Amino acid sequence: MPGGAGPDAGSDVVPWAVFCCALVPVVLVVYGTSLGGAAGTALGLAAVTAACRVLLRRSERGLRAERHSRS
């Protein structure tokens, strides 16, 4: 990968995504959003994060397969 990133460089962002999924609902509650609204937001963020992680893994596998076929 360019820039010397490892084959699984995308997994470095997962802990930050989990942190954000936890932080955003807390901030929403602090600023007056209902617990239900904050919980719904947390579930939505978790679903988007999971979908992005799946797509990132598929992309990384495709890039590895493409590099392997060129060798």
CNS distance restraints for C-alpha pairs under 8 A (distance, minus, plus):
assign (resid   1 and name CA) (resid   5 and name CA) 5.58 0.50 0.50
assign (resid   1 and name CA) (resid   6 and name CA) 6.77 0.50 0.50
assign (resid   1 and name CA) (resid   7 and name CA) 7.01 0.50 0.50
assign (resid   5 and name CA) (resid   9 and name CA) 5.82 0.50 0.50
assign (resid   7 and name CA) (resid  60 and name CA) 7.34 0.50 0.50
assign (resid   7 and name CA) (resid  64 and name CA) 7.89 0.50 0.50
assign (resid   8 and name CA) (resid  12 and name CA) 7.88 0.50 0.50
assign (resid   8 and name CA) (resid  60 and name CA) 7.32 0.50 0.50
assign (resid  10 and name CA) (resid  14 and name CA) 7.51 0.50 0.50
assign (resid  10 and name CA) (resid  56 and name CA) 6.78 0.50 0.50
assign (resid  10 and name CA) (resid  57 and name CA) 7.81 0.50 0.50
assign (resid  11 and name CA) (resid  15 and name CA) 7.96 0.50 0.50
assign (resid  11 and name CA) (resid  53 and name CA) 7.98 0.50 0.50
assign (resid  12 and name CA) (resid  16 and name CA) 7.92 0.50 0.50
assign (resid  13 and name CA) (resid  17 and name CA) 6.29 0.50 0.50
assign (resid  14 and name CA) (resid  18 and name CA) 6.25 0.50 0.50
assign (resid  14 and name CA) (resid  53 and name CA) 7.57 0.50 0.50
assign (resid  15 and name CA) (resid  19 and name CA) 6.18 0.50 0.50
assign (resid  16 and name CA) (resid  20 and name CA) 6.20 0.50 0.50
assign (resid  17 and name CA) (resid  21 and name CA) 6.16 0.50 0.50
assign (resid  17 and name CA) (resid  49 and name CA) 6.63 0.50 0.50
assign (resid  18 and name CA) (resid  22 and name CA) 6.39 0.50 0.50
assign (resid  18 and name CA) (resid  46 and name CA) 7.69 0.50 0.50
assign (resid  18 and name CA) (resid  49 and name CA) 7.93 0.50 0.50
assign (resid  19 and name CA) (resid  23 and name CA) 6.04 0.50 0.50
assign (resid  20 and name CA) (resid  24 and name CA) 5.85 0.50 0.50
assign (resid  21 and name CA) (resid  25 and name CA) 7.23 0.50 0.50
assign (resid  21 and name CA) (resid  42 and name CA) 5.73 0.50 0.50
assign (resid  21 and name CA) (resid  45 and name CA) 5.78 0.50 0.50
assign (resid  21 and name CA) (resid  46 and name CA) 6.19 0.50 0.50
assign (resid  22 and name CA) (resid  26 and name CA) 6.88 0.50 0.50
assign (resid  22 and name CA) (resid  42 and name CA) 6.96 0.50 0.50
assign (resid  23 and name CA) (resid  27 and name CA) 6.28 0.50 0.50
assign (resid  24 and name CA) (resid  28 and name CA) 6.17 0.50 0.50
assign (resid  24 and name CA) (resid  38 and name CA) 7.97 0.50 0.50
assign (resid  24 and name CA) (resid  42 and name CA) 7.34 0.50 0.50
assign (resid  25 and name CA) (resid  29 and name CA) 6.19 0.50 0.50
assign (resid  25 and name CA) (resid  38 and name CA) 4.68 0.50 0.50
assign (resid  25 and name CA) (resid  39 and name CA) 6.67 0.50 0.50
assign (resid  25 and name CA) (resid  41 and name CA) 6.62 0.50 0.50
assign (resid  25 and name CA) (resid  42 and name CA) 5.92 0.50 0.50
assign (resid  26 and name CA) (resid  30 and name CA) 6.21 0.50 0.50
assign (resid  26 and name CA) (resid  38 and name CA) 7.48 0.50 0.50
assign (resid  27 and name CA) (resid  31 and name CA) 6.21 0.50 0.50
assign (resid  28 and name CA) (resid  32 and name CA) 6.38 0.50 0.50
assign (resid  28 and name CA) (resid  33 and name CA) 5.29 0.50 0.50
assign (resid  28 and name CA) (resid  34 and name CA) 7.98 0.50 0.50
assign (resid  28 and name CA) (resid  38 and name CA) 6.12 0.50 0.50
assign (resid  29 and name CA) (resid  33 and name CA) 4.86 0.50 0.50
assign (resid  29 and name CA) (resid  34 and name CA) 6.25 0.50 0.50
assign (resid  29 and name CA) (resid  35 and name CA) 6.41 0.50 0.50
assign (resid  29 and name CA) (resid  38 and name CA) 6.46 0.50 0.50
assign (resid  33 and name CA) (resid  37 and name CA) 6.34 0.50 0.50
assign (resid  33 and name CA) (resid  38 and name CA) 6.50 0.50 0.50
assign (resid  34 and name CA) (resid  38 and name CA) 6.23 0.50 0.50
assign (resid  35 and name CA) (resid  39 and name CA) 5.99 0.50 0.50
assign (resid  36 and name CA) (resid  40 and name CA) 6.11 0.50 0.50
assign (resid  37 and name CA) (resid  41 and name CA) 6.19 0.50 0.50
assign (resid  38 and name CA) (resid  42 and name CA) 6.14 0.50 0.50
assign (resid  39 and name CA) (resid  43 and name CA) 6.23 0.50 0.50
assign (resid  40 and name CA) (resid  44 and name CA) 6.15 0.50 0.50
assign (resid  41 and name CA) (resid  45 and name CA) 6.09 0.50 0.50
assign (resid  42 and name CA) (resid  46 and name CA) 6.08 0.50 0.50
assign (resid  43 and name CA) (resid  47 and name CA) 6.16 0.50 0.50
assign (resid  44 and name CA) (resid  48 and name CA) 6.26 0.50 0.50
assign (resid  45 and name CA) (resid  49 and name CA) 6.00 0.50 0.50
assign (resid  46 and name CA) (resid  50 and name CA) 6.08 0.50 0.50
assign (resid  47 and name CA) (resid  51 and name CA) 6.18 0.50 0.50
assign (resid  48 and name CA) (resid  52 and name CA) 6.10 0.50 0.50
assign (resid  49 and name CA) (resid  53 and name CA) 6.13 0.50 0.50
assign (resid  50 and name CA) (resid  54 and name CA) 6.28 0.50 0.50
assign (resid  51 and name CA) (resid  55 and name CA) 6.26 0.50 0.50
assign (resid  52 and name CA) (resid  56 and name CA) 5.99 0.50 0.50
assign (resid  53 and name CA) (resid  57 and name CA) 6.18 0.50 0.50
assign (resid  54 and name CA) (resid  58 and name CA) 6.30 0.50 0.50
assign (resid  55 and name CA) (resid  59 and name CA) 6.14 0.50 0.50
assign (resid  56 and name CA) (resid  60 and name CA) 6.16 0.50 0.50
assign (resid  57 and name CA) (resid  61 and name CA) 6.20 0.50 0.50
assign (resid  58 and name CA) (resid  62 and name CA) 6.18 0.50 0.50
assign (resid  59 and name CA) (resid  63 and name CA) 6.20 0.50 0.50
assign (resid  60 and name CA) (resid  64 and name CA) 6.20 0.50 0.50
assign (resid  61 and name CA) (resid  65 and name CA) 6.15 0.50 0.50
assign (resid  62 and name CA) (resid  66 and name CA) 6.07 0.50 0.50
assign (resid  63 and name CA) (resid  67 and name CA) 6.15 0.50 0.50
assign (resid  64 and name CA) (resid  68 and name CA) 6.09 0.50 0.50
assign (resid  65 and name CA) (resid  69 and name CA) 6.12 0.50 0.50
assign (resid  66 and name CA) (resid  70 and name CA) 6.36 0.50 0.50
assign (resid  67 and name CA) (resid  71 and name CA) 6.47 0.50 0.50
